[in-house]
Amino acid sequence: MAYAVMAFDGEDAGAPARRLAARPRHLAVLTDWIESGRLAFGAPIVAGPDARMVGSLMVVHGEETAALDAYLAAEPFSTDGVWVRRTTWPFRIAPLPYAPIPMGVAGDPAPARTHTMILALDGTDAEAPTRRQAARPAHLERATAGAAAGLVALGGAVMDPTGTRMIGSILVTRHAEDEAARAWLDADPYMAAGVWRDVSLHGMRFAAALPWKPLPGAAG
């Protein structure tokens, strides 16, 4: 089990300066948590034609919320007011044949959007779990092929607060534009079966060279 953190910066004039000031300490925390095996994934969310950083997606290893609490207490983006909106979920990383996590250039953010984060939440009606289970084998087959091709950088299930029921999905895909990501998403069995009912797309870029460890199922 893990925890996914989706966080957004403030929209005030001082927001970019707060992020820039906290970024060296943020990268130091990430490096420590990655090397100790406590952080599985992290990348900035970006927006606009200049791919400016407006938030983050982080995935913390841990069976208990104490792991998440410890990360947020250590994370300068959380403690220094960079992130002003934050949502967390228990998250189950799908064991897929992922390529190594892309890396940017040390000390120099990538110049453009390279990926898309997809947050897809299931319906909340009584039949939602049944729809998910029926479509799941076909969905996993497609996700496996996508990871093997280097198209899916991360995928997994958003869980309910108890960590026992799947209520959605998070995917990070190698699409630099919403249109391409949406077309790929629309062909997924979960879309065809009406599993995903609330979908949002967010630009991403991999902005730092960090010592990422292989994700579960990663190709050898």
Backbone as JSON, one array per atom type, in Angstrom:
{
  "sequence": "MAYAVMAFDGEDAGAPARRLAARPRHLAVLTDWIESGRLAFGAPIVAGPDARMVGSLMVVHGEETAALDAYLAAEPFSTDGVWVRRTTWPFRIAPLPYAPIPMGVAGDPAPARTHTMILALDGTDAEAPTRRQAARPAHLERATAGAAAGLVALGGAVMDPTGTRMIGSILVTRHAEDEAARAWLDADPYMAAGVWRDVSLHGMRFAAALPWKPLPGAAG",
  "N": [[0.84, -1.19, 0.0], [0.32, 2.33, -0.48], [0.39, 5.94, -0.31], [-1.19, 8.47, -2.1], [-0.52, 11.79, -2.87], [-2.0, 14.64, -3.95], [-1.38, 17.83, -4.75], [-1.79, 21.4, -4.8], [-0.37, 24.54, -5.65], [-0.55, 27.92, -4.32], [-2.43, 30.59, -5.92], [-1.71, 33.17, -5.9], [0.31, 36.18, -6.36], [2.76, 35.77, -5.12], [3.22, 33.05, -5.15], [4.93, 31.58, -7.06], [7.48, 32.42, -6.19], [7.57, 31.42, -3.56], [7.6, 28.66, -4.06], [10.03, 28.43, -5.5], [11.87, 29.26, -3.55], [11.63, 27.25, -1.64], [12.35, 24.99, -3.01], [15.09, 23.85, -3.17], [15.34, 22.64, -0.58], [13.13, 20.99, -0.68], [13.92, 19.18, -2.73], [16.04, 17.99, -1.42], [14.74, 16.64, 0.68], [13.18, 14.88, -0.86], [15.22, 13.33, -2.06], [16.32, 12.05, 0.21], [14.09, 10.59, 1.11], [13.56, 8.96, -1.09], [15.95, 7.47, -1.33], [15.83, 6.05, 1.04], [13.75, 4.39, 0.56], [11.16, 5.24, 1.04], [9.66, 6.89, -0.56], [7.89, 6.58, -3.49], [7.32, 7.81, -5.91], [7.3, 10.95, -7.61], [6.43, 14.09, -8.99], [6.18, 17.31, -10.61], [3.09, 19.02, -11.15], [1.96, 20.76, -13.97], [1.03, 23.76, -15.81], [-0.39, 25.67, -18.51], [1.08, 27.24, -21.5], [3.76, 27.63, -20.99], [4.39, 25.64, -19.29], [4.42, 25.97, -16.47], [5.13, 25.3, -13.04], [2.6, 24.21, -10.93], [1.76, 22.6, -8.93], [1.9, 19.31, -7.38], [2.37, 15.75, -7.65], [2.73, 13.2, -5.43], [3.86, 10.04, -4.26], [3.79, 8.09, -1.52], [5.35, 5.47, 0.19], [3.85, 3.16, 2.49], [2.08, 1.41, 4.96], [0.53, 2.46, 6.95], [-1.08, 5.52, 8.07], [0.8, 7.0, 9.38], [3.17, 7.1, 7.95], [2.54, 8.78, 5.82], [1.92, 11.11, 7.27], [4.42, 11.68, 8.38], [5.92, 12.24, 6.1], [4.6, 14.57, 5.11], [5.12, 16.3, 7.22], [7.82, 16.65, 6.94], [8.12, 17.74, 4.47], [8.98, 20.6, 2.72], [7.35, 21.98, 0.88], [4.86, 21.51, 1.9], [4.99, 22.48, 4.54], [5.83, 25.11, 4.3], [3.92, 26.63, 3.05], [3.73, 26.44, 0.28], [2.13, 24.53, -1.04], [-1.32, 24.89, -1.11], [-3.72, 23.65, -1.42], [-4.7, 20.36, -0.92], [-5.08, 16.91, -1.5], [-5.37, 13.62, -0.31], [-5.03, 10.1, -0.75], [-5.37, 6.64, 0.15], [-3.43, 4.41, -1.78], [-2.87, 2.03, -4.29], [-0.23, 0.82, -5.93], [-0.09, -0.36, -9.2], [1.37, -3.42, -10.18], [3.22, -3.26, -12.77], [5.03, -3.62, -15.91], [6.96, -1.32, -15.8], [8.97, 1.23, -17.37], [12.11, 2.78, -16.35], [11.61, 5.54, -14.09], [11.14, 8.66, -15.6], [13.68, 11.23, -15.77], [14.59, 14.58, -15.1], [16.94, 17.25, -15.78], [19.61, 17.71, -13.59], [19.12, 20.24, -11.26], [17.88, 21.89, -13.08], [14.83, 22.62, -14.27], [12.75, 20.69, -16.48], [12.08, 21.86, -19.79], [9.51, 21.78, -20.86], [6.13, 20.53, -20.88], [5.77, 17.03, -20.51], [4.31, 14.78, -19.82], [1.12, 13.41, -18.74], [-1.02, 13.56, -16.0], [-3.61, 11.53, -14.97], [-6.52, 11.6, -13.23], [-8.98, 9.55, -12.31], [-12.05, 8.95, -11.15], [-14.3, 6.54, -9.83], [-17.83, 5.77, -10.36], [-20.34, 6.42, -7.86], [-22.5, 4.89, -7.28], [-24.45, 1.96, -6.35], [-23.76, -0.14, -8.04], [-21.21, 0.32, -8.88], [-18.76, -1.02, -7.89], [-19.13, -3.57, -9.01], [-19.09, -3.07, -11.78], [-16.43, -2.24, -12.06], [-14.96, -4.56, -11.32], [-15.77, -6.34, -13.33], [-14.69, -5.2, -15.64], [-12.03, -5.13, -15.1], [-9.96, -7.14, -15.76], [-9.55, -6.71, -18.58], [-8.83, -4.02, -18.55], [-6.41, -4.09, -17.05], [-4.84, -5.62, -18.75], [-4.51, -3.89, -20.92], [-3.25, -1.73, -19.62], [-0.88, -2.99, -18.83], [0.33, -3.49, -21.31], [0.68, -0.83, -22.08], [2.52, 0.1, -20.14], [4.71, -1.54, -20.71], [5.37, -0.56, -23.18], [6.37, 1.88, -22.55], [4.61, 3.92, -22.3], [2.87, 4.23, -20.11], [3.77, 5.59, -17.18], [3.22, 5.41, -14.51], [0.76, 3.74, -12.63], [-2.27, 2.94, -10.9], [-4.56, 2.04, -8.24], [-6.88, 4.17, -6.72], [-7.9, 4.15, -3.4], [-10.58, 3.6, -1.0], [-11.12, 5.38, 2.17], [-10.6, 3.37, 4.07], [-8.83, 1.75, 2.84], [-9.56, -0.58, 1.57], [-11.28, -0.81, -0.58], [-11.49, -0.26, -4.06], [-11.78, 2.86, -5.59], [-11.23, 4.42, -7.69], [-8.73, 5.61, -10.06], [-5.29, 6.45, -10.62], [-3.21, 7.57, -13.16], [-0.16, 8.09, -14.83], [0.82, 9.22, -17.83], [2.65, 9.13, -20.94], [1.98, 11.57, -22.47], [1.97, 14.63, -24.02], [0.0, 16.43, -24.43], [-3.39, 17.32, -23.66], [-5.35, 16.42, -25.46], [-4.3, 14.15, -26.75], [-3.93, 12.49, -24.55], [-6.57, 12.24, -23.66], [-7.76, 10.9, -25.85], [-6.41, 8.47, -25.73], [-7.25, 7.63, -23.21], [-10.02, 7.39, -23.57], [-10.24, 5.04, -24.93], [-9.93, 3.08, -23.09], [-10.94, 0.12, -21.31], [-12.24, 0.65, -18.86], [-13.45, 3.1, -19.29], [-15.21, 2.51, -21.39], [-16.91, 0.73, -20.1], [-18.13, 2.31, -18.27], [-16.97, 2.65, -15.77], [-15.17, 4.63, -14.79], [-16.22, 7.8, -13.83], [-15.72, 10.43, -13.18], [-13.41, 12.39, -14.39], [-10.23, 13.93, -14.57], [-7.62, 15.79, -16.12], [-4.16, 16.55, -15.95], [-1.32, 18.42, -16.7], [2.12, 17.32, -16.68], [5.6, 17.35, -15.79], [8.88, 16.02, -15.64], [11.11, 17.08, -13.44], [13.59, 17.03, -12.16], [16.73, 15.41, -11.54], [16.66, 12.57, -9.86], [17.23, 9.9, -7.47], [15.49, 7.61, -8.26], [13.87, 4.56, -7.38], [13.06, 1.32, -8.83], [9.64, 0.88, -9.74], [6.96, -1.22, -8.44], [6.91, -4.28, -10.16], [8.42, -3.35, -12.26], [10.22, -3.42, -15.35], [13.06, -5.53, -15.76]],
  "CA": [[0.0, 0.0, 0.0], [1.0, 3.61, -0.5], [-0.53, 7.08, -0.24], [-1.01, 9.46, -3.15], [-0.74, 13.19, -2.47], [-2.17, 15.56, -5.07], [-1.35, 19.13, -4.07], [-1.71, 22.55, -5.7], [0.19, 25.77, -5.1], [-1.41, 29.09, -4.33], [-2.56, 31.31, -7.19], [-1.36, 34.57, -5.66], [1.53, 36.63, -7.04], [3.95, 35.28, -4.44], [3.3, 31.59, -5.17], [6.15, 31.06, -7.71], [8.66, 32.7, -5.36], [7.58, 30.47, -2.44], [8.05, 27.36, -4.58], [11.45, 28.51, -5.83], [12.65, 29.35, -2.31], [11.57, 25.98, -0.91], [12.69, 23.86, -3.88], [16.29, 23.09, -2.79], [15.05, 21.78, 0.58], [12.19, 19.98, -1.19], [14.68, 18.15, -3.43], [16.83, 17.26, -0.42], [13.82, 15.73, 1.34], [12.86, 13.82, -1.81], [16.37, 12.44, -2.19], [16.41, 11.24, 1.42], [12.98, 9.65, 1.17], [13.73, 7.99, -2.17], [17.05, 6.57, -1.02], [15.43, 5.19, 2.15], [12.66, 3.54, 0.11], [9.88, 5.7, 1.56], [8.95, 7.65, -1.59], [7.87, 5.77, -4.71], [7.13, 8.59, -7.13], [6.98, 12.35, -7.41], [6.66, 14.96, -10.15], [5.35, 18.5, -10.57], [1.96, 19.29, -12.04], [2.25, 22.01, -14.68], [-0.11, 24.34, -16.53], [-0.1, 26.76, -19.43], [2.04, 26.97, -22.57], [5.13, 27.65, -20.46], [4.52, 24.49, -18.39], [4.83, 26.44, -15.14], [4.79, 24.37, -11.97], [1.46, 24.68, -10.14], [1.4, 21.6, -7.93], [2.74, 18.11, -7.31], [1.84, 14.44, -7.32], [3.72, 12.43, -4.69], [3.37, 8.74, -3.81], [4.57, 7.71, -0.34], [5.19, 4.1, 0.66], [3.5, 3.02, 3.89], [0.81, 0.75, 5.25], [-0.21, 3.26, 7.93], [-1.06, 6.95, 7.8], [1.97, 7.61, 10.01], [4.16, 7.35, 6.9], [2.09, 9.99, 5.13], [2.06, 12.24, 8.19], [5.84, 11.98, 8.52], [6.36, 12.9, 4.87], [4.06, 15.93, 5.04], [5.79, 17.1, 8.24], [9.18, 16.91, 6.49], [8.08, 18.32, 3.13], [8.9, 22.06, 2.76], [6.21, 22.49, 0.12], [3.7, 21.42, 2.77], [5.15, 23.28, 5.77], [6.16, 26.51, 4.01], [2.83, 27.32, 2.38], [3.75, 26.32, -1.18], [0.86, 23.86, -1.34], [-2.45, 25.45, -0.36], [-4.81, 22.68, -1.55], [-4.09, 19.04, -0.93], [-5.95, 15.74, -1.32], [-4.6, 12.38, -0.16], [-5.79, 8.85, -0.82], [-4.66, 5.36, 0.09], [-3.17, 4.16, -3.2], [-2.25, 0.74, -4.56], [0.5, 0.88, -7.2], [-0.24, -1.57, -10.0], [2.67, -4.01, -10.53], [3.28, -3.3, -14.22], [6.43, -3.6, -16.39], [7.31, 0.08, -16.04], [10.32, 1.69, -17.66], [12.58, 3.64, -15.27], [10.94, 6.83, -13.98], [11.91, 9.69, -16.33], [14.38, 12.21, -14.94], [15.0, 15.82, -15.72], [18.35, 17.6, -15.64], [19.88, 18.15, -12.22], [19.13, 21.67, -11.02], [17.29, 22.66, -14.18], [13.56, 22.02, -14.64], [12.51, 20.39, -17.89], [11.54, 23.07, -20.4], [8.16, 21.66, -21.41], [5.31, 19.4, -20.42], [6.11, 15.77, -21.16], [3.4, 13.72, -19.41], [-0.2, 13.79, -18.24], [-1.59, 12.84, -14.86], [-5.04, 11.28, -15.1], [-7.26, 11.21, -12.02], [-10.26, 9.02, -12.78], [-12.81, 8.41, -10.02], [-15.43, 5.69, -10.2], [-19.15, 6.16, -9.93], [-20.62, 6.19, -6.44], [-23.72, 4.11, -7.16], [-24.28, 0.63, -5.77], [-23.22, -1.08, -9.02], [-19.86, 0.73, -9.29], [-17.75, -2.05, -7.7], [-19.36, -4.66, -9.96], [-18.59, -2.64, -13.09], [-14.97, -2.24, -12.01], [-14.46, -5.93, -11.32], [-16.02, -6.96, -14.63], [-13.81, -4.63, -16.68], [-10.65, -5.04, -14.61], [-8.95, -7.9, -16.53], [-9.23, -6.05, -19.84], [-8.12, -2.78, -18.23], [-5.05, -4.42, -16.66], [-4.13, -6.07, -19.95], [-4.15, -2.7, -21.68], [-2.28, -0.98, -18.83], [0.38, -3.73, -18.9], [0.92, -3.2, -22.62], [1.11, 0.56, -22.07], [3.74, 0.21, -19.35], [5.79, -2.2, -21.44], [5.73, 0.31, -24.3], [6.88, 3.14, -22.03], [3.56, 4.94, -22.34], [2.35, 4.39, -18.74], [4.88, 5.74, -16.25], [2.71, 5.03, -13.19], [-0.67, 3.45, -12.61], [-2.7, 2.26, -9.7], [-5.93, 2.22, -7.78], [-7.25, 5.01, -5.58], [-8.67, 3.33, -2.47], [-11.41, 4.33, -0.05], [-10.34, 5.7, 3.38], [-10.2, 2.17, 4.8], [-7.82, 1.05, 2.06], [-10.04, -1.92, 1.21], [-12.13, -0.8, -1.79], [-11.02, 0.59, -5.13], [-12.8, 3.86, -5.94], [-10.74, 5.23, -8.8], [-7.4, 5.3, -10.57], [-4.35, 7.48, -11.03], [-2.26, 7.15, -14.17], [0.73, 9.09, -15.42], [1.08, 8.72, -19.17], [3.57, 9.92, -21.76], [1.24, 12.41, -23.41], [2.31, 16.02, -23.78], [-1.19, 17.25, -24.67], [-4.64, 16.74, -23.15], [-6.1, 15.76, -26.52], [-3.76, 12.81, -26.95], [-4.22, 11.72, -23.34], [-8.0, 11.94, -23.65], [-8.03, 9.87, -26.85], [-5.93, 7.2, -25.19], [-8.11, 7.29, -22.08], [-11.35, 7.02, -24.04], [-10.19, 3.67, -25.44], [-9.72, 2.14, -21.98], [-12.15, -0.63, -20.95], [-12.96, 1.28, -17.75], [-14.31, 4.14, -19.86], [-16.27, 1.86, -22.16], [-17.83, 0.07, -19.18], [-18.72, 3.28, -17.35], [-16.38, 2.56, -14.43], [-14.73, 5.98, -14.45], [-17.29, 8.77, -14.06], [-15.24, 11.8, -12.9], [-12.05, 12.33, -14.91], [-9.53, 15.2, -14.77], [-6.28, 15.66, -16.7], [-3.23, 17.57, -15.49], [0.0, 18.32, -17.3], [3.23, 16.99, -15.79], [6.95, 17.24, -16.34], [9.83, 15.46, -14.68], [11.9, 18.31, -13.36], [14.85, 16.92, -11.42], [17.4, 14.11, -11.56], [16.55, 12.01, -8.52], [17.62, 8.48, -7.47], [14.28, 6.79, -8.16], [13.96, 3.11, -7.39], [12.04, 0.75, -9.71], [8.3, 0.67, -9.23], [6.59, -2.65, -8.42], [6.69, -4.89, -11.47], [9.23, -2.7, -13.29], [11.01, -4.29, -16.21], [14.41, -5.66, -15.28]],
  "C": [[0.88, 1.24, 0.0], [-0.04, 4.69, -0.28], [-0.17, 8.04, -1.36], [-1.38, 10.83, -2.6], [-0.84, 14.02, -3.74], [-2.34, 16.95, -4.46], [-1.18, 20.24, -5.09], [-1.2, 23.77, -4.96], [-0.88, 26.85, -5.03], [-1.44, 29.74, -5.7], [-2.23, 32.79, -7.05], [-0.02, 34.89, -6.32], [2.8, 36.07, -6.41], [4.16, 33.78, -4.53], [4.57, 31.08, -5.86], [7.4, 31.28, -6.87], [8.72, 31.75, -4.16], [8.08, 29.1, -2.9], [9.55, 27.39, -4.85], [12.31, 28.53, -4.57], [12.72, 28.01, -1.59], [12.14, 24.81, -1.72], [13.99, 23.16, -3.5], [16.06, 22.17, -1.6], [14.07, 20.68, 0.2], [12.95, 18.84, -1.87], [15.54, 17.34, -2.47], [15.97, 16.25, 0.33], [13.47, 14.57, 0.41], [14.0, 12.83, -1.94], [16.48, 11.52, -0.99], [15.31, 10.18, 1.45], [13.05, 8.61, 0.06], [14.8, 6.97, -1.79], [16.71, 5.62, 0.12], [14.24, 4.3, 1.8], [11.29, 3.98, 0.57], [9.06, 6.51, 0.55], [9.05, 6.9, -2.91], [7.9, 6.61, -5.97], [6.87, 10.04, -6.76], [7.29, 13.15, -8.66], [5.76, 16.17, -10.03], [4.19, 18.45, -11.56], [2.2, 20.66, -12.66], [1.01, 22.47, -15.43], [0.39, 25.41, -17.48], [0.94, 26.41, -20.47], [3.49, 26.97, -22.12], [5.38, 26.52, -19.47], [5.02, 24.91, -17.01], [4.34, 25.47, -14.07], [3.68, 24.95, -11.09], [1.05, 23.69, -9.06], [2.31, 20.4, -8.02], [1.87, 16.87, -7.15], [2.96, 13.66, -6.65], [3.08, 11.12, -4.25], [4.32, 8.22, -2.73], [4.29, 6.26, 0.01], [4.74, 4.1, 2.13], [2.15, 2.39, 4.09], [-0.06, 1.57, 6.19], [-0.11, 4.74, 7.59], [0.12, 7.65, 8.44], [3.04, 7.93, 8.98], [3.81, 8.62, 6.14], [2.28, 11.21, 6.0], [3.52, 12.66, 8.33], [6.36, 12.69, 7.28], [5.87, 14.34, 4.83], [4.72, 16.84, 6.08], [7.2, 17.48, 7.81], [9.22, 17.72, 5.2], [7.96, 19.85, 3.19], [7.73, 22.63, 1.96], [4.93, 22.45, 0.94], [3.81, 22.38, 3.95], [5.36, 24.76, 5.49], [5.1, 27.23, 3.18], [2.91, 27.32, 0.87], [2.45, 25.66, -1.65], [-0.24, 24.47, -0.48], [-3.7, 24.57, -0.47], [-4.19, 21.3, -1.7], [-5.16, 17.97, -0.71], [-5.06, 14.51, -1.23], [-5.54, 11.19, -0.2], [-4.86, 7.68, -0.51], [-4.57, 4.95, -1.39], [-2.44, 2.83, -3.34], [-1.57, 0.81, -5.92], [0.33, -0.44, -7.94], [1.13, -2.12, -10.37], [2.75, -4.25, -12.03], [4.75, -3.22, -14.68], [6.89, -2.2, -16.79], [8.75, 0.23, -16.52], [10.8, 2.5, -16.46], [11.84, 4.98, -15.28], [11.77, 7.88, -14.71], [12.55, 10.68, -15.36], [14.68, 13.45, -15.76], [16.5, 16.03, -15.55], [18.57, 18.16, -14.24], [19.94, 19.67, -12.15], [18.44, 22.52, -12.07], [15.98, 22.02, -14.6], [13.44, 21.77, -16.13], [11.79, 21.55, -18.54], [10.09, 22.97, -20.84], [7.44, 20.49, -20.75], [5.68, 18.15, -21.21], [5.07, 14.68, -20.91], [2.04, 14.3, -18.99], [-0.55, 12.93, -17.05], [-3.09, 12.74, -15.07], [-5.58, 10.85, -13.74], [-8.65, 10.82, -12.47], [-10.97, 8.34, -11.61], [-14.02, 7.64, -10.5], [-16.75, 6.34, -9.83], [-19.36, 5.81, -8.46], [-21.89, 5.39, -6.22], [-23.42, 2.69, -6.69], [-23.63, -0.36, -6.72], [-21.78, -0.77, -9.41], [-18.81, -0.36, -9.06], [-17.9, -3.21, -8.68], [-18.85, -4.3, -11.35], [-17.07, -2.69, -13.13], [-14.43, -3.66, -12.1], [-14.65, -6.61, -12.67], [-15.05, -6.48, -15.7], [-12.34, -4.73, -16.31], [-9.66, -5.88, -15.41], [-8.56, -7.23, -17.85], [-8.47, -4.75, -19.6], [-6.66, -3.08, -17.88], [-4.23, -4.9, -17.84], [-3.65, -4.87, -20.77], [-3.1, -1.87, -20.94], [-0.91, -1.65, -18.87], [1.09, -3.46, -20.22], [1.43, -1.76, -22.67], [2.39, 0.77, -21.28], [4.92, -0.4, -20.09], [6.28, -1.35, -22.6], [6.31, 1.65, -23.85], [5.86, 4.26, -22.03], [2.99, 5.24, -20.96], [3.53, 4.42, -17.79], [4.51, 5.32, -14.83], [1.23, 4.74, -13.33], [-1.04, 2.75, -11.32], [-4.09, 2.67, -9.29], [-5.99, 3.19, -6.6], [-8.17, 4.18, -4.69], [-9.55, 4.21, -1.58], [-10.61, 4.56, 1.23], [-9.89, 4.49, 4.19], [-9.1, 1.4, 4.09], [-8.25, -0.32, 1.58], [-10.85, -1.96, -0.09], [-11.6, 0.2, -2.8], [-12.13, 1.56, -5.53], [-12.34, 4.76, -7.09], [-9.35, 4.8, -9.21], [-6.6, 6.58, -10.75], [-3.4, 6.88, -12.04], [-1.41, 8.34, -14.56], [1.17, 8.54, -16.76], [1.96, 9.67, -19.97], [2.79, 10.62, -22.88], [1.52, 13.86, -23.06], [1.13, 16.96, -23.97], [-2.42, 16.53, -24.15], [-5.35, 15.93, -24.22], [-5.61, 14.33, -26.73], [-4.05, 11.92, -25.74], [-5.69, 11.32, -23.29], [-8.34, 10.85, -24.66], [-7.58, 8.5, -26.36], [-6.84, 6.72, -24.07], [-9.46, 6.77, -22.55], [-11.39, 5.59, -24.57], [-10.02, 2.63, -24.34], [-11.02, 1.42, -21.65], [-12.92, -0.02, -19.78], [-13.85, 2.42, -18.24], [-15.48, 3.52, -20.58], [-17.32, 1.24, -21.25], [-18.47, 1.04, -18.19], [-18.18, 3.18, -15.93], [-15.97, 3.95, -13.96], [-15.82, 6.99, -14.8], [-16.83, 10.22, -13.88], [-13.75, 11.82, -13.24], [-11.47, 13.74, -15.04], [-8.12, 14.91, -15.26], [-5.42, 16.83, -16.25], [-1.89, 17.36, -16.15], [1.06, 18.01, -16.26], [4.54, 17.15, -16.55], [7.86, 16.73, -15.24], [10.99, 16.42, -14.6], [13.2, 18.19, -12.61], [15.41, 15.51, -11.58], [17.45, 13.58, -10.14], [16.79, 10.5, -8.58], [16.44, 7.52, -7.34], [14.6, 5.31, -8.18], [12.88, 2.55, -8.32], [10.7, 0.62, -9.01], [7.96, -0.8, -9.21], [6.3, -3.17, -9.82], [7.57, -4.35, -12.57], [10.06, -3.71, -14.06], [12.44, -4.33, -15.7], [15.44, -5.11, -16.26]]
}
